[in-house]
Amino acid sequence: TVVVFASTCDFVGTNQDRGQPNLEVFVYQRATGSVTQLTHTIRDFNHTPSIDRSGRRIAFGSDRDIHRGGNLDENSEIFLAVLDE
């Protein structure tokens, strides 16, 4: 019922990094036909999203300093997002 994917496309109007689009993580809800942008970064690379069987937990890689000060060297690290029910 839920699909998660990474894309440089601007599905919802919020992936507008000037010069080059970001690789952002999106969530598609089949029941409503809605697309939500999960990550919002500038000049960064969010990649390889994977969702668990419940459709609530999404793990993905990113070279972004998502937790402000936790990834200053911009290594690709794994992050976890939890969707509301």
N, C-alpha and C positions, 0 to 999 in steps of 0.2 A: 504493500500500500504506500510505501515511501521509497523514493529513489534519491540517492545522494551522488553528486558528480562534481568534478572540477571543470571549469571552462573559462575562456577569456571573453566569451560573449557577454553582452550587456542585457540580460533577460529582464531585469526589473528597473533599469535606469540608474543603478548605483555603482556600476563598474566603469567609471569614467576617468581613469588615470590619464592625464594628458601625455601624449607621446607614444605610449604603448599600453594596451589593456593588461590588467593583472590577471593571474590565474587564481580565481576565487572558487570557493566551495558553495554549491547550491543544493537546496532540498526541494524535491518535487513531491507534492501530496496528491496522489492519484484521486482520492475521494473528492477533493475540491478543485483539482486542476490548477492549483496554485504553485508558483515557484517563489522560494524565499532565498535571498542571498545570506549565507551563514557567516562568511568572512568578509571583512571590509578593510583592505590594506592598500598601501600605495607603493608601487614599484616592487611588489613582492610576489612570492611563489607559494601558494597554498595547494597542496597536491595529495593525491592518492587517498581520497576519503573512503571510509568503510563504515557501514552501519550494522548494528547488532540486530538479532532476530526480533527484538521488541520494537524496533523502529524508533528508539529514543536516544541511543548513544551513538555518536559519530566520532570516530578517531580519524585524524588527518595529519599530514606533515605540513610544516610551514617553516620558512626561514625568517619570518616576521617576529619582532619582539612583542608578542601578543600580551604578555604579562608585565610590560613596561619594566625593563631593567633585568629581565630574566634570560634574554637571548641577545646580548649586545654584540656578540661575534657573528650573528646571523647564520649559525649552523642550521641545517634542517632538523627540526625536532618534532616530536609527536605530541599532539594536543587532543583533548577530549571535550566535545560539546554534548550537552544533554538537552534534548528538545522537551518542551512542555507537553503534557498529555492532552 
